[in-house]
């Protein structure tokens, strides 16, 4: 494991590790390298995400995963996150260290209070799955600028990490073969919150690998994407395809170094 396990661990923390950890062309300073790097010595930050889960109508699992991935992309692409933007320094500090994401849940007044903090809320699009009794018509996820590991605002610090177990009313439709897909490992049993963070990692790896032209096209398409789980045979093919591969730090739920997501974007296929 490339992160110092002797330091305090944040509950629900899901740092990402290596895009295809053994790829020969991985940049030496990649935040996702599996080997220990200077990023482990830098002050550590986390990107908070909050998913709205109302008791009477929670989102479907797939909607929540896709909304989390789009939220990460919107944060990366936002003008406030680059150059001299108001979030730019926090984004640089976060990316100078390990790329950590924590997903918490909120409902009712908790959600309204969290929504008042600076950030970006992702909703929809409305899906047929949302018409099923007992499910929200779409997921709502709010992403906030990175914060120090020990610097959570009170409105977010009290939110729960556990309890993000979500379901789908049935198998999701097949992914658009011509669009970006974040493929989840079929070998791992992850809570929805854990899988949301992993989907966000995968989306971020894809973003970093794309050219400016491809980034612009994806942004203009509203960061359309799918999150799906392939069968075991297809997963084995994807894992050695050369497309970005997320390996988890193993702080929660799964073993260190577990391959969790392949980031499949049309421009990255070989």
Secondary structure, 3 states (H helix, E strand, C coil): CCCCCCCCCCCCCCCEECCCCCCCCCCCCCCCCCCCCHHHCCCCEEEEEEEECCCCCECCHHHHHHHHHHHHHHHHHCHHHCCCCCCHHHHHHHHHCCCCEEEEEECHHHHHHHHCCCCEEEECCCCHHHHCCCECCCCEEEECCCEECCCCCHHHHCCECCCCCCCCCCCCCCCCCCCCEEEECCCCCCCHHHHHHHHHHHHHHHHHHCCHHHHHHHHHCCCCCEEEECCHHHHHHHHCCCCCEEEECCCCCCCCCCEEEEEECHHHCC
